[in-house]
Amino acid sequence: MGLARGLDIPGESLDGVVDAISFIYDIRTKGYQNIPIGDKVVVIGLGMTAIDAATQSKRLGAKEVTIAYRRTEDEKPCTDVELDIAKLDGCNLLYLASPKEILGKDGVVQSIVFDKMELGDADANGRRKPINTGVSFTLETDMVIKAVGQVPYESLVDGAGISHDWGKVKLIEGNATNIEGVFAGGDCVNGGREVVDAVQAGKDGAHSILKYLKVI
Ligand SMILES: Cc1cc2nc3c(=O)[nH]c(=O)nc-3n(C[C@H](O)[C@H](O)[C@H](O)COP(=O)(O)OP(=O)(O)OC[C@H]3O[C@@H](n4cnc5c(N)ncnc54)[C@H](O)[C@@H]3O)c2cc1C
């Protein structure tokens, strides 16, 4: 699940627009001192990754960090604890705002336009759907961090001949895949959940492998 989902709006390729996965990866690999950070950072999304990107931005020296989410706090995908960390770090929360367009000058981001949303009926997962009110507004920014989810490495899984569902590995029995001797678990199977799920999948996978080896 290492590929960041795009926003699919104009202006995404402007300088100063980055995805949260690359941003966090760079912090880990290049070191804090080598990460460029804006003064006015806008983070799109309100999952764990968005919180990480926002709090890291603030701690790297951004003067203002705004987390924009198209639903409200009641529908947030992150935990209460994570949201509290972002609030304690001084991040602003902007609810019912869906990115429409990123604007720039000379190839560099300058502002972001949002559609103002309102909540409609619940979707299949029971979460109320955001609906565009037709009103838009603009925020000045010099850095936009996209954190609207990750997608699977479908080509990797497909290229290896492993059965999958839109890139998510399909399990045949226990944690065994369609290829004999190949087992899977964690994000690549469940589509991206939490560490506890991955740890349990590791245990279940080990159990499946031991059974395959006829050790148990
Ligand atoms: C920014 C961010 C914040 C998160 N915050 C939280 C949190 O606060 N709490 C929480 O519980 N969960 C959090 N999660 C989710 C959690 O990190 C994942 O659910 C968990 O790491 C999944 O574990 P995994 O072993 O399935 O996959 P991963 O941890 O993704 O491990 C997959 C491994 O496969 C390697 N790999 C990829 N391709 C290849 C290849 N071709 N060959 C060999 N190796 C390869 C990768 O390098 C990686 O090491 C967060 C995720 C992200 C991205």
Ligand as a Chemical Component Dictionary entry (heavy atoms), coordinates in Angstrom:
data_LIG
# 
_chem_comp.id                   LIG 
_chem_comp.type                 NON-POLYMER 
_chem_comp.pdbx_formal_charge   0 
_chem_comp.three_letter_code    LIG 
# 
loop_
_chem_comp_atom.comp_id 
_chem_comp_atom.atom_id 
_chem_comp_atom.alt_atom_id 
_chem_comp_atom.type_symbol 
_chem_comp_atom.charge 
_chem_comp_atom.model_Cartn_x 
_chem_comp_atom.model_Cartn_y 
_chem_comp_atom.model_Cartn_z 
_chem_comp_atom.pdbx_ordinal 
LIG C1  C1  C 0 2.137  7.555  7.467  1  
LIG C2  C2  C 0 1.455  6.374  8.095  2  
LIG C3  C3  C 0 1.028  6.478  9.395  3  
LIG C4  C4  C 0 0.443  5.387  10.029 4  
LIG N1  N1  N 0 0.081  5.512  11.333 5  
LIG C5  C5  C 0 -0.391 4.439  11.996 6  
LIG C6  C6  C 0 -0.659 4.508  13.397 7  
LIG O1  O1  O 0 -0.489 5.554  14.021 8  
LIG N2  N2  N 0 -1.115 3.375  14.010 9  
LIG C7  C7  C 0 -1.298 2.215  13.335 10 
LIG O2  O2  O 0 -1.660 1.216  13.959 11 
LIG N3  N3  N 0 -1.073 2.127  12.004 12 
LIG C8  C8  C 0 -0.606 3.202  11.318 13 
LIG N4  N4  N 0 -0.354 3.113  9.968  14 
LIG C9  C9  C 0 -0.635 1.841  9.275  15 
LIG C10 C10 C 0 0.460  0.812  9.521  16 
LIG O3  O3  O 0 1.725  1.430  9.306  17 
LIG C11 C11 C 0 0.276  -0.372 8.570  18 
LIG O4  O4  O 0 -1.027 -0.902 8.734  19 
LIG C12 C12 C 0 1.291  -1.474 8.840  20 
LIG O5  O5  O 0 2.611  -0.960 8.738  21 
LIG C13 C13 C 0 1.113  -2.620 7.845  22 
LIG O6  O6  O 0 2.141  -3.560 7.996  23 
LIG P1  P1  P 0 2.524  -4.540 6.811  24 
LIG O7  O7  O 0 3.631  -5.402 7.338  25 
LIG O8  O8  O 0 1.309  -5.209 6.291  26 
LIG O9  O9  O 0 3.030  -3.612 5.627  27 
LIG P2  P2  P 0 4.272  -2.594 5.590  28 
LIG O10 O10 O 0 4.594  -2.085 6.960  29 
LIG O11 O11 O 0 3.939  -1.614 4.522  30 
LIG O12 O12 O 0 5.470  -3.520 5.129  31 
LIG C14 C14 C 0 5.621  -3.936 3.790  32 
LIG C15 C15 C 0 7.109  -4.100 3.530  33 
LIG O13 O13 O 0 7.287  -4.647 2.233  34 
LIG C16 C16 C 0 8.390  -3.998 1.641  35 
LIG N5  N5  N 0 8.284  -4.144 0.192  36 
LIG C17 C17 C 0 7.493  -3.474 -0.673 37 
LIG N6  N6  N 0 7.687  -3.900 -1.933 38 
LIG C18 C18 C 0 8.639  -4.858 -1.861 39 
LIG C19 C19 C 0 9.270  -5.679 -2.823 40 
LIG N7  N7  N 0 8.975  -5.610 -4.116 41 
LIG N8  N8  N 0 10.206 -6.560 -2.393 42 
LIG C20 C20 C 0 10.506 -6.647 -1.081 43 
LIG N9  N9  N 0 9.939  -5.911 -0.128 44 
LIG C21 C21 C 0 9.015  -5.014 -0.506 45 
LIG C22 C22 C 0 8.276  -2.593 2.107  46 
LIG O14 O14 O 0 9.501  -1.916 1.986  47 
LIG C23 C23 C 0 7.870  -2.773 3.559  48 
LIG O15 O15 O 0 8.967  -2.888 4.429  49 
LIG C24 C24 C 0 0.234  4.189  9.316  50 
LIG C25 C25 C 0 0.641  4.082  7.972  51 
LIG C26 C26 C 0 1.247  5.162  7.373  52 
LIG C27 C27 C 0 1.720  5.044  5.938  53 
# 
loop_
_chem_comp_bond.comp_id 
_chem_comp_bond.atom_id_1 
_chem_comp_bond.atom_id_2 
_chem_comp_bond.value_order 
_chem_comp_bond.pdbx_ordinal 
LIG C1  C2  SING 1  
LIG C2  C3  SING 2  
LIG C2  C26 DOUB 3  
LIG C3  C4  DOUB 4  
LIG C4  N1  SING 5  
LIG C4  C24 SING 6  
LIG N1  C5  DOUB 7  
LIG C5  C6  SING 8  
LIG C5  C8  SING 9  
LIG C6  O1  DOUB 10 
LIG C6  N2  SING 11 
LIG N2  C7  SING 12 
LIG C7  O2  DOUB 13 
LIG C7  N3  SING 14 
LIG N3  C8  DOUB 15 
LIG C8  N4  SING 16 
LIG N4  C9  SING 17 
LIG N4  C24 SING 18 
LIG C9  C10 SING 19 
LIG C10 O3  SING 20 
LIG C10 C11 SING 21 
LIG C11 O4  SING 22 
LIG C11 C12 SING 23 
LIG C12 O5  SING 24 
LIG C12 C13 SING 25 
LIG C13 O6  SING 26 
LIG O6  P1  SING 27 
LIG P1  O7  DOUB 28 
LIG P1  O8  SING 29 
LIG P1  O9  SING 30 
LIG O9  P2  SING 31 
LIG P2  O10 DOUB 32 
LIG P2  O11 SING 33 
LIG P2  O12 SING 34 
LIG O12 C14 SING 35 
LIG C14 C15 SING 36 
LIG C15 O13 SING 37 
LIG C15 C23 SING 38 
LIG O13 C16 SING 39 
LIG C16 N5  SING 40 
LIG C16 C22 SING 41 
LIG N5  C17 SING 42 
LIG N5  C21 SING 43 
LIG C17 N6  DOUB 44 
LIG N6  C18 SING 45 
LIG C18 C19 SING 46 
LIG C18 C21 DOUB 47 
LIG C19 N7  SING 48 
LIG C19 N8  DOUB 49 
LIG N8  C20 SING 50 
LIG C20 N9  DOUB 51 
LIG N9  C21 SING 52 
LIG C22 O14 SING 53 
LIG C22 C23 SING 54 
LIG C23 O15 SING 55 
LIG C24 C25 DOUB 56 
LIG C25 C26 SING 57 
LIG C26 C27 SING 58 
# 
